[in-house]
Amino acid sequence: MLFAPTAWADNGTDNSTDSAANDTSQSQNQQTKSADKQPTETLTIAQITPVVTASSGFHMQVVVANTTTTDAPSGTLDVSINALFTFASRTDMQSWAENGTGIPTPNPLGSVHVPAIAAGQSATVSLDVQSDNQTLTQLRSWGPKPLRLSYTAGDTHTDLHSFLTRSSDGLQSAQTPAMNLTVAMPLTANDWQVNNTAVKHLIEETDSSDDGGTGSADGSAQSESKPESQSDAQSGSNQSKSTQGSDANTSSDATAAQSSSTSSSNLLSLSEPSIAQAKTVEQAVAKHPKLQVVADPVYVQESGSTAAIAGIMQPADFDITAYAAINDASAYTNAGVSDAQWTAKNAQTIYAVATKTASNPQTYAWQGSDDWSMDALAKARAQGYSTVIATASFDNAQTDTVHTGTYTVNTSAGDITVLKEQSELSTLAHGYATSKSAAAETSDAGRLSRLIAQSAFYQMEQPYTTRNLLMTFTRSSSAEWINQVMSALEQSPWLNLTDLQTMATADPYTVSDSVNQNAADQDTSATRSILDRLAASRSGITRLASSILKNGVTSDDIASLDPQALARRDADSTANHSNDPKQWLSGILAAHDSMALRALTGTAPSTSHERMADTAQQMTDTLLNSISITPSESVSVFSESAQMPVTVSNALPYAVKVQVNSITDSMQIVTSRTNTVSIPAHSEAQVAFTIRVSTSGSATARVSLADRQGNAFGGTQNTAITSVLRISDASGFIIIGFAALLGVVGLWRQFNRKKDPDE
């Protein structure tokens, strides 16, 4: 007995369109394209059965929106397919998705009554088709079928094209070998926060345990954060010795291995939303063992992640492609990121410490914000990465059928394997429509339907050819979206989900010494701006070391700073430390360089990267502002010369030696220009400037600080000087007496001179 399909519509209108919003929220989070580039559609697929089996039936939920300024009358939504149609090419599928190609759909799945919809409002309707529906039973072959949604209300008629994909379950068709598909995702985060209280304790060399509160860089309070290792920063402390190639980095990696277990007193941590998202993503990952997780070891270290992984990526998701595009290694070194920080060996070290294991997982260099160039591939290979993950832009050549996404490229540093994602599948998995005209792909459900249909077509176009395709998720894919996609793929018998290692060892599609990439130049201005800011903040720290601290640390000393110094820092040693500030400076530089690494991750520069650069500069400003001029009262001068005392305080845990400069805004009231003063740690010292006046009046002295090279730093203080000139010495009385004598002589001559006869 056949049952008619069950269909129903929600009563009334849906002012908030919650049904659609829940399903499309992931797309909104993932897409970086502006909303004005996305078409506004009348029909949106909110839910759909991605894989139809013999027992699944077919279920669909559609949001009907009235985007006009007038009320829409009640109408009907008709859903139909072509049960006998087989797509012949990818072009046909794309044309259908874009509401083109006049393919008839004579097989109805059902109709739904749509209530009247007020202007600017929407209604959500559902279609539930039982597995024994006559149209579903007419499906004699598996694969994607054209699915049409037709909405009619009064004189309005709207079509939306999607896909219904039937599996081979319950069909008598011949079984063909499954196509290999590898699904990978990066497990990382870029929403890092800096604990301002920890920075304060680091600068003052005090014990963080005496302060219960922790402030983040954005001013929020963090109730809980895990220790964050500084190994990624410490391994790069020897900036001047960073070298090219994995062999040259061996000693630096060994140093990083020894220091990777250190703590920075919660200096850097993930934001609470990032930690919450990480937990949900890892729960989703645990449900899908075939999902290939490539983890950022720094992220694992901070989050305490226990997710099963297929490999690890470069530490802190460092953007190798932008590094190569900028092609200025010294800019990165000056900013605080040395090559030693992001080697494959250091990534394994950080991961081993974070997980407390001796394992050395496979390393993969994940593509950053730019394309893989030959220079980028060569640098990745030199850093120890034998395999990289690439987007579809890696190879622009169009082929008649899809092929294995494995390439071997001969670089100057050796051969490297490139795993290129399949364009259409990854575009959909990333939360984008395959084109602006693919109206059904504006929602997650619509994209999922197309993704499954596309994968089935790829297997059907060459069913007996061995191929291994790669599909990737993004760094920000949600747990819900991962669950939806992986569950659908696992229900697709035409796919064989493989691992990254299998794909990497597959016969490469090509072996060459060139890269076919986008011809357009990459815009690196945002990254360059961040590099310049980081270089400025690091330069401030090195200037403090060499030209402000009393026991100056030279550039050669800075280059040889022990990256394990932070590991040996003991908060209880603050009262007994020596006068050698090298160990303290090592911790300061390690903190800065750790921030710098997180400001240069593989995502395009964002507010998170800006925040890291800002916080690095704030730390430098705090250091330099720890040496300050104490505001003084105005000075009154009653003679030709006087003394103006200036007090300089030093809040740092080490003595400093600086210049104090003074200049007035008057030519008649001036001060001596420069004094040099040494101030002990956590102390004050006073210097005196000589004031010289030539007349009564007032002036303002601007007092500032400079390092021993004469470069100004810190704030300035203005001191008011008032001059009231009085007779206060013998020279004054002599002048007055001489003036009086001249007056007497003048009067005598006036009364005793001889008159002219003519008078």
CORDA-V966669 format. One record per run of one state. SS is the DSSP state (A for helix, B for strand, O for the rest). FROM is the first residue (numbers start at 0). TO is the last residue. Records with the same first field share a line. If there is no record, write none. Layout:
SS=FROM-TO + FROM-TO
This chain:
O=0-4 + 9-12 + 14-16 + 30-33 + 37-41 + 48-50 + 52-56 + 65-70 + 72-73 + 81-88 + 97-105 + 114-115 + 117-120 + 129-132 + 137-141 + 153-154 + 166-177 + 187-190 + 204-206 + 210-213 + 216-219 + 221-229 + 234-237 + 241-248 + 259-266 + 270-270 + 286-290 + 303-309 + 313-313 + 318-318 + 326-327 + 335-337 + 342-342 + 355-361 + 363-363 + 366-372 + 382-385 + 390-390 + 394-404 + 411-412 + 420-421 + 429-437 + 442-442 + 461-466 + 472-477 + 490-493 + 498-498 + 504-508 + 512-523 + 547-547 + 549-553 + 559-563 + 568-569 + 575-580 + 598-599 + 601-605 + 625-625 + 629-633 + 637-639 + 650-654 + 664-667 + 671-672 + 679-681 + 693-695 + 706-710 + 723-728 + 752-758
B=5-8 + 13-13 + 42-47 + 51-51 + 57-64 + 71-71 + 74-80 + 106-113 + 116-116 + 121-128 + 142-152 + 155-165 + 178-186 + 191-194 + 214-215 + 220-220 + 267-269 + 291-295 + 310-312 + 317-317 + 362-362 + 364-365 + 386-389 + 405-410 + 413-419 + 467-471 + 494-497 + 509-511 + 548-548 + 600-600 + 626-628 + 634-636 + 640-649 + 655-663 + 668-670 + 673-678 + 682-692 + 696-705 + 711-722
A=17-29 + 34-36 + 89-96 + 133-136 + 195-203 + 207-209 + 230-233 + 238-240 + 249-258 + 271-285 + 296-302 + 314-316 + 319-325 + 328-334 + 338-341 + 343-354 + 373-381 + 391-393 + 422-428 + 438-441 + 443-460 + 478-489 + 499-503 + 524-546 + 554-558 + 564-567 + 570-574 + 581-597 + 606-624 + 729-751
